[in-house]
Amino acid sequence: MAETKTLHEFCSDARRSCGSHFDVSHHIWTRTMLGLFILTSLSSDGSSTSPPDVEGEALHDLLMSLNDSNRKIADWNYFEVSPCSGWSHVTCSNGHVTYLSLGWIGFSGTISPAISRLKFLNCLELPDDNLSGALPDFLGGMIYLQTLDLSHNKFHGHIPSSWAQLSNLKHLDLSSNNLSGTIPPHFFSIETFNFTGTNLECGASFGTPCASSSSVQVATRKSKLELAVIAASCTFLLSLLGAAFIYWRRQLHNKLKNEVFVDVAGEDQCKISLGQLKRFSWREIQIATNDFSENNIIGRGGFGKVYRGKLADNTDVAIKRLLDCQNPGGEASFLREVLLISVAVHRNLLRLIGFCTTETERILVYPFMKNLSVAHRLRDLKPGEEGLDWSTRKRVAFGAAHGLEYLHEHCNPKIIHRDLKAANILLDENLEPVLGDFGLARLVDTRLTHVTTQVRGTMGHIAPEYLSTGKSSEKTDVFGYGITLLELVTGQRAIDFSRLEDEEDVLLVDHIKKLLREKRLHDIVDNNLKTYDPKEVEMIIQVALLCTQNAPEDRPRMAEVVKMLKGVGLAQRWGEWERLEEARNQELQLSLMTHRFAWMHESTMEVQDAVQLSAPR
């Protein structure tokens, strides 16, 4: 027979991703002042007269009754439509509050009858909170309660008779309270119960146990609890270190044995832990972006707008508001993507700080890069700002290649970027490149290319096969990387319609090929580059053109690109490319001549026919 779950385990199963504590402070107004403020606001701006959410009101009333003197609950905003929009300690299902965990916070009040308005609540945790008074009889009306934990408080009196109505109750913990009297008989038949540390009628003298066999016996003295916590923490830490050492040895052995992976400079092992991420409330995001002010927009892309924001602790952040958030997978699908993005850790990848999700919004929060993007440094400089010298551009080329190689070769499942461009390569305080916007497209299986009904990306950077078929693979990113290299060398955009005045080549890659055929390397290089190494420029251009070949199977993998940037294997592949390019040009010239001859022949025949028709009859 499987071991019965403890109270904590049961509630953990019921939890979904909840917000953590937030730093933004909101005053808990009295009901009178709140009503006056709302009426004043409505009369001044014509806002909706809809009443506040019933469950939100109930939680606010409960918080006032509990007496949160330490202000541990700072993100329960009365003016938010619903507590399901990201309030901490609250979990919802189908738009209703179903789980409430408020233990170990340090309250000193009582439980308000307002809690009975949470009609769908099935798990209530209020352990170790210094609460007092009689056990609330109104809890007996909360018929959906399955878990109730009021242990380690100062409740007194008896168990209310109304609690007999809690027919769905499976887990009850009233231990370590000043309770007395009889225990309703049916409480001894539920899955887990604990009445230890009380004066309730149980134990050997009454012939009934004070705790179920599966309940965890809790020490009644706090010092013992602290000692147990310390001991458990030390044991856990030692176990973790031991497991990490064993894992490292095995990984090292496998690498030496199989020689499968290439060591990437600056790479960190993926750490599968959402504990490093923060779930922000919708109100925090609104405040940080000044309600998504247009003045705070610092970027736009295929996945949404990016706003500069400032958190409550004055941390500058970049907040991406995603488009098309009504995906079939809903919040669960979004959280899975967030997890996969968060475990991609590399020195050349932008670190994810946190996220926010509501029924209609999907938000990602990143650190703000004060040096902005490579595109900004190439083309959008403001007075007084410095451009990128050649050594920095080379560092960007190498860093972006390492970041992409990590996404393609070292993440499982591999991550396809789909919108690689100079605008999505950011520069940290040391002008080191970090790739942004990775992982926002769907993650693909290692054995398949991905087919999508909506092409994501920026014109000029999108690979031909992705644009025509909707199929993307790592070779799609290789194409985008090649175009980005050309941006670094020329400082120009991937598409420039102003070139139509002098030539037919709107696309940057076609323009570069034309200048190469005419041996005009000096006209390729950005005019803002005062000094550069012509051989290095030529090498970068060669790698770029190898990456931007029309057929995806002809393009190198990013692991090969990294080697070619160091000169390994480049000469051979470039020689093959030149021979193929010469053959393609000859075929193109022949095709043009054939079409021109056919056109001239048709024109001649039309003239002859016209002469015959105009001749006298």
KELOSE-310852 format. One record per residue (C-alpha): x, y, z; residue in one letter. Coordinates in steps of 0.1 Angstrom, whole numbers, padded with zeros to 4 digits, always signed. Each point is the difference from the previous one (the first is absolute). Layout:
<nodes>
XYZA
...
</nodes>
This chain:
<nodes>
+0000+0000+0000M
+0014+0034-0010A
+0010+0023+0027E
-0026+0026+0008T
+0010+0036-0009K
+0008+0025+0027T
-0018+0033+0002L
+0029+0018-0016H
+0003-0025-0028E
-0037+0002-0008F
+0001+0037-0002C
+0031+0000-0021S
-0018-0022-0026D
-0028+0025+0000A
+0023+0029-0007R
+0006+0015-0033R
+0026+0027-0007S
-0007+0028+0025C
+0017+0034+0003G
+0027+0005+0026S
+0002+0028+0024H
+0002+0034-0016F
+0018+0031+0010D
-0026+0025-0011V
-0019+0014+0030S
-0037+0008+0000H
-0019+0014+0029H
-0029-0021+0013I
-0027+0026+0002W
-0031-0002+0022T
-0032-0009-0018R
-0014+0035+0006T
+0031+0017-0016M
+0000-0025-0029L
-0037+0007-0007G
+0006+0038+0001L
+0031-0003-0023F
-0019-0021-0025I
-0029+0023-0001L
+0022+0030-0005T
+0020-0018-0028S
-0032-0010-0018L
-0015+0034+0001S
+0032+0016-0013S
+0010-0023-0029D
-0032-0019-0009G
+0014-0034+0007S
-0020-0031+0002S
-0024-0002+0029T
+0005-0038+0003S
+0004-0011+0037P
+0034-0015+0010P
+0004-0037-0003D
-0018-0019+0027V
+0029-0023+0008E
+0024+0029-0001G
-0021+0019+0026E
-0002-0031+0021A
+0038-0004+0000L
+0005+0036+0009H
-0024-0003+0029D
+0017-0031+0011L
+0034+0017-0001L
-0012+0029+0021M
-0014-0025+0026S
+0033-0020+0001L
+0019+0032+0008N
+0030-0001-0023D
+0021+0023+0022S
+0032-0011-0017N
-0014+0009-0034R
+0010-0033-0015K
-0029+0000-0025I
+0008+0031-0022A
-0014-0009-0034D
-0037-0005+0008W
-0013+0030-0019N
-0036+0009+0007Y
-0004+0016-0034F
+0010-0031-0021E
-0029-0017-0016V
+0007-0034+0015S
+0024-0016+0025P
+0006-0026-0028C
+0021+0026-0018S
+0031-0010+0019G
-0005+0007+0037W
+0026-0018+0022S
-0011-0029+0022H
-0031-0005-0022V
-0006-0027-0026T
-0031+0000-0022C
-0018-0025-0022S
-0026+0010-0026N
+0001+0036+0012G
-0007-0008+0037H
+0023-0001+0030V
+0005-0036+0010T
+0032+0000+0020Y
+0012+0025+0027L
+0033-0004+0018S
+0006+0026+0027L
+0022-0020+0025G
+0031+0011+0018W
-0006+0037-0007I
-0004+0013+0035G
-0037+0011+0002F
-0014+0009+0034S
-0038+0004-0007G
-0030-0022-0007T
-0016-0017-0030I
-0027+0023-0015S
-0034-0014-0010P
+0008+0015-0034A
+0020-0032-0009I
-0033-0018-0003S
-0006+0020-0033R
+0028-0021-0016L
-0026-0025-0010K
+0024-0022-0019F
+0029-0002+0024L
+0012-0035+0005N
+0034+0005+0018C
+0005+0025+0029L
+0035+0002+0017E
+0004+0023+0030L
+0026-0018+0022P
+0024+0016+0024D
-0016+0035-0002D
-0007+0010+0036N
-0038+0002-0007L
-0024+0000+0029S
-0037-0003+0009G
-0024-0028-0004A
+0001-0024-0029L
-0023+0017-0026P
-0034-0018-0003D
-0006+0016-0034F
+0027-0022-0015L
-0026-0028+0002G
-0018+0016-0029G
+0031-0003-0023M
-0011-0034-0014I
+0027-0003-0026Y
+0029+0001+0026L
+0022-0030-0003Q
+0030+0012+0020T
-0001+0022+0031L
+0032+0008+0019D
-0003+0023+0031L
+0028-0016+0020S
+0024+0019+0023H
-0022+0029+0008N
-0018+0012+0032K
-0036-0011-0008F
-0020-0010+0031H
-0033-0017+0007G
-0016-0030-0017H
-0004-0012-0036I
-0032+0016-0013P
-0029-0024-0007S
-0005+0016-0034S
+0032-0016-0012W
-0018-0032-0002A
-0013+0013-0034Q
+0036-0002-0015L
-0007-0032-0018S
+0028+0005-0025N
+0027+0006+0026L
+0030-0024-0004K
+0028+0017+0020H
-0004+0018+0033L
+0027+0014+0023D
-0010+0018+0032L
+0031-0010+0020S
+0017+0023+0025S
-0030+0021+0009N
-0018+0006+0034N
-0030-0021-0010L
-0022-0023+0021S
-0031-0021-0002G
-0011-0028-0022T
+0010-0007-0036I
-0027-0008-0025P
+0003-0037-0007P
+0002+0002-0038H
+0032+0020+0003F
+0018-0032+0011F
-0008-0016-0033S
+0014+0026-0024I
+0034-0006-0017E
+0022+0021+0023T
-0008+0018+0033F
+0021+0014+0028N
-0013+0012+0034F
+0033-0004+0019T
+0010+0029+0024G
-0036+0007+0009T
-0024-0009+0028N
-0025-0016-0023L
-0014-0034+0010E
+0023-0025-0017C
+0029-0022+0008G
+0004-0033+0020A
-0024+0010+0027S
-0028+0007-0025F
+0007-0030-0023G
+0005+0022-0031T
+0033+0012-0015P
+0009+0037+0000C
+0016-0003-0034A
-0004-0022-0030S
+0029-0025-0007S
+0010+0020-0031S
+0001+0034+0017S
+0034+0015+0007V
+0005+0004+0038Q
+0009+0036+0006V
+0020+0010+0031A
-0019+0023+0023T
+0030+0021+0009R
+0013+0024-0026K
+0036-0006+0008S
-0004-0036-0010K
-0016+0011-0033L
+0029+0024-0007E
+0025-0028+0008L
-0017-0023-0024A
-0001+0026-0027V
+0038+0006+0004I
+0008-0037+0000A
-0022-0006-0031A
+0016+0030-0018S
+0035-0013+0007C
-0009-0035-0011T
-0016+0013-0031F
+0030+0022-0009L
+0025-0029+0005L
-0022-0022-0021S
-0002+0026-0027L
+0037+0005-0001L
+0006-0037-0001G
-0025-0005-0029A
+0015+0030-0019A
+0035-0016+0004F
-0012-0034-0013I
-0018+0017-0028Y
+0031+0020-0010W
+0022-0031+0000R
-0025-0019-0022R
-0003+0029-0024Q
+0038+0003-0002L
+0003-0037-0006H
-0026+0000-0027N
+0016+0030-0018K
+0034-0016+0000L
-0015-0033-0012K
-0024+0011-0027N
+0015+0034-0010E
-0034+0012-0011V
-0002+0036+0012F
+0022+0029-0008V
+0011+0020+0031D
-0013+0036-0004V
+0019+0028+0017A
-0021+0016+0027G
-0027-0027+0000E
-0018-0009+0032D
-0019-0031+0007Q
-0038+0003-0003C
-0016+0002+0034K
-0036-0011-0001I
-0014+0021+0027S
-0029+0025-0001L
+0012+0012+0034G
+0023+0025-0017Q
-0030+0016-0018L
-0024+0025+0015K
-0037+0000-0009R
-0010+0037-0002F
-0035+0012+0006S
-0018+0018-0028W
-0001+0032+0022R
+0038-0001+0005E
+0005-0001-0038I
-0025+0028-0005Q
+0019+0022+0025I
+0034-0009-0014A
-0010+0010-0035T
-0021+0030+0010N
-0030-0019-0013D
+0018-0011-0032F
+0007+0036-0010S
+0010+0005-0037E
+0029+0021+0013N
+0015-0031+0017N
+0001-0021-0032I
+0036-0009-0009I
-0006-0027-0026G
-0025-0017-0022R
+0003-0035-0016G
-0018-0030-0014G
-0009-0011+0035F
-0012+0033+0015G
+0010+0033+0015K
+0028+0006+0025V
-0004+0026+0028Y
+0026+0015+0023R
-0012-0004+0035G
+0011+0007+0036K
-0009-0024+0028L
-0008+0011+0036A
+0036-0006+0010D
+0011+0024-0028N
+0013-0028-0021T
-0001+0009-0037D
-0016-0028-0021V
-0011-0007-0036A
-0036-0012-0001I
-0012-0019-0031K
-0037-0001-0005R
-0006-0030-0023L
-0025+0000-0029L
-0024-0029-0008D
-0002-0010+0037C
-0033-0019-0006Q
+0019-0032-0008N
-0019-0034+0002P
+0023-0012+0029G
-0010+0029+0022G
+0020+0008+0031E
+0014-0035+0005A
+0016+0001-0035S
+0014+0035+0007F
+0015-0011+0033L
+0017-0030-0017R
+0015+0024-0025E
+0012+0023+0028V
+0016-0030+0017L
+0019-0010-0032L
+0011+0036-0006I
+0012+0003+0036S
+0022-0030-0001V
+0019+0012-0031A
+0029+0016+0019V
+0030+0013-0020H
+0022+0031+0002R
-0013+0010-0035N
-0037-0005+0008L
-0023+0026+0016L
-0010-0012+0035R
-0037-0002+0009L
-0009+0017+0033I
-0037-0008+0002G
-0034+0000-0016F
-0036+0010+0004C
-0031-0018-0014T
-0037+0008+0001T
-0029-0012-0021E
+0009+0024-0027T
+0036+0009+0005E
+0034-0017-0002R
+0030+0021+0013I
+0037-0008+0002L
+0024+0021+0021V
+0037+0003-0008Y
+0029+0021+0013P
+0003+0034-0018F
+0031+0004-0021M
+0010+0036+0001K
+0022-0004-0031N
-0032-0011-0019L
+0004-0021-0032S
+0025-0005-0027V
-0024+0015-0025A
-0002+0032+0021H
+0038+0003+0002R
+0003-0006-0038L
-0027+0023-0013R
-0020+0020+0026D
+0027+0018+0020L
-0010+0031+0019K
+0024+0030+0003P
+0028-0009+0024G
-0004-0038-0003E
+0029-0020-0014E
-0004-0025-0028G
+0016-0035-0001L
+0036-0004-0009D
+0012-0030-0020W
+0012-0020+0031S
-0034+0004+0016T
-0017-0011-0032R
+0021-0031-0001K
-0008-0008+0036R
-0037+0003-0009V
+0005-0024-0029A
+0017-0026+0022F
-0024+0004+0030G
-0031-0003-0021A
+0014-0031-0016A
+0007-0016+0034H
-0034+0009+0012G
-0018-0015-0030L
+0022-0031+0001E
-0010-0005+0037Y
-0037+0003-0009L
+0003-0025-0029H
+0025-0025+0013E
-0002+0001+0038H
-0037+0005+0009C
-0024-0030-0001N
-0023+0006-0016P
+0019+0024-0022K
-0011+0036-0002I
-0006+0017-0033I
+0002+0038+0001H
-0017+0008-0033R
+0006+0038+0003D
+0037+0005+0002L
+0011+0035-0010K
+0022+0028+0013A
-0030+0015+0019A
-0003-0032+0020N
+0036-0001+0011I
+0004+0021+0031L
+0032+0014+0015L
+0007-0002+0038D
+0021+0026+0019E
+0032-0015-0014N
-0014+0000-0036L
-0002-0038+0002E
-0028-0013-0024P
-0030-0019+0014V
-0027-0014-0022L
-0036+0011+0009G
-0034-0013-0011D
+0012-0036-0001F
-0025-0027+0009G
-0030+0022-0008L
-0007-0022-0030A
-0011-0035+0006R
+0026-0025+0011L
+0007-0027-0025V
+0007-0037+0004D
+0036-0010-0009T
-0013-0023-0028R
-0024+0023-0017L
-0002+0034-0017T
-0029+0021+0012H
-0029+0011-0021V
-0020+0030+0010T
-0029+0018-0016T
+0015+0034+0009Q
+0035+0010-0011V
+0018+0019+0028R
+0030+0022-0008G
+0011+0031-0018T
+0001+0004-0038M
+0035-0003-0013G
+0010-0023+0028H
-0025-0028-0008I
+0014-0030-0017A
-0016-0008-0034P
-0013-0035+0010E
-0016+0014+0031Y
-0017+0028-0019L
-0014-0023-0027S
-0009-0031+0020T
-0002+0010+0036G
+0026-0026+0009K
+0027+0010+0024S
+0031-0017+0013S
+0034+0010+0014E
+0010+0008-0036K
-0027+0028+0001T
+0020+0016+0028D
+0033-0005-0019V
-0014+0020-0028F
-0010+0028+0024G
+0034-0001+0015Y
+0016+0005-0034G
-0021+0030-0007I
+0010+0014+0035T
+0037-0004-0009L
-0006+0021-0031L
-0017+0026+0022E
+0031+0001+0022L
+0024+0005-0029V
-0021+0026-0020T
-0021+0017+0027G
-0029-0002-0024Q
-0035-0015+0003R
-0009-0034-0014A
-0024+0017-0024I
+0005+0035-0013D
-0024+0013-0027F
+0022+0031-0006S
+0023-0022-0019R
-0026-0002-0028L
+0011+0034-0012E
+0034-0014-0011D
-0005-0038-0003E
-0025-0028+0002E
+0014-0016+0031D
-0023+0009+0029V
+0012-0029+0022L
+0034+0006+0017L
+0013-0035-0008V
-0006+0006-0038D
+0017+0034+0003H
+0031-0015+0017I
+0003-0028-0027K
-0001+0027-0027K
+0027+0020+0017L
+0021-0031+0004L
-0003-0009-0037R
+0012+0035-0007E
+0029-0004+0025K
-0011+0031+0020R
+0007-0012+0035L
+0006+0036+0012H
-0036+0009-0010D
-0014-0028+0022I
+0015+0012+0033V
-0019+0024+0022D
+0011+0036-0006N
+0000+0004+0038N
+0028-0025+0004L
+0032+0020+0000K
+0024-0029+0005T
-0005-0037-0008Y
+0018-0031-0012D
-0009-0007-0037P
+0008-0037+0004K
-0022-0003+0030E
-0028+0019-0018V
+0004-0023-0030E
-0002-0031+0023M
-0032+0012+0017I
-0016+0007-0034I
+0009-0035-0012Q
-0016-0016+0031V
-0031+0022-0005A
-0005-0011-0036L
+0005-0036+0009L
-0027+0004+0026C
-0025+0017-0024T
+0000-0026-0028Q
-0035-0006-0013N
-0001-0038+0007A
-0001-0007+0038P
+0020-0032-0005E
+0029+0021-0015D
+0003+0022+0031R
+0024-0010+0028P
-0011-0009+0035R
+0008+0025+0027M
+0027-0022+0014A
+0017+0001-0034E
-0005+0038-0002V
+0018+0004+0033V
+0030-0019-0014K
+0000+0019-0033M
+0001+0033+0019L
+0033-0012+0013K
+0011-0009-0035G
-0005-0037+0003V
-0015-0016-0032G
-0009+0034-0015L
+0023-0001-0030A
-0014-0033-0013Q
-0036+0009+0004R
+0005+0035-0015W
+0017-0015-0031G
-0030-0023-0005E
-0024+0030+0004W
+0019+0020-0026E
-0002-0028-0025R
-0037-0005+0006L
-0007+0038-0001E
+0019+0003-0033E
-0021-0028-0015A
-0032+0016+0013R
+0010+0033-0015N
+0007-0016-0034Q
-0034-0017+0001E
-0016+0032+0009L
+0017+0019-0029Q
-0009-0027-0024L
-0036+0000+0012S
-0002+0038-0004L
+0015-0001-0035M
-0025-0027-0010T
-0030+0020+0013H
+0014+0031-0017R
+0004-0018-0033F
-0035-0014+0002A
-0014+0034+0008W
+0019+0016-0030M
-0013-0028-0023H
-0036+0005+0012E
+0003+0038-0005S
+0013-0005-0035T
-0028-0023-0009M
-0026+0025+0014E
+0016+0028-0021V
-0002-0021-0032Q
-0036-0009+0008D
-0008+0036+0005A
+0016+0010-0034V
-0020-0027-0018Q
-0033+0011+0016L
+0007+0036-0010S
+0009-0008-0036A
-0025+0010-0028P
-0024-0026-0010R
</nodes>
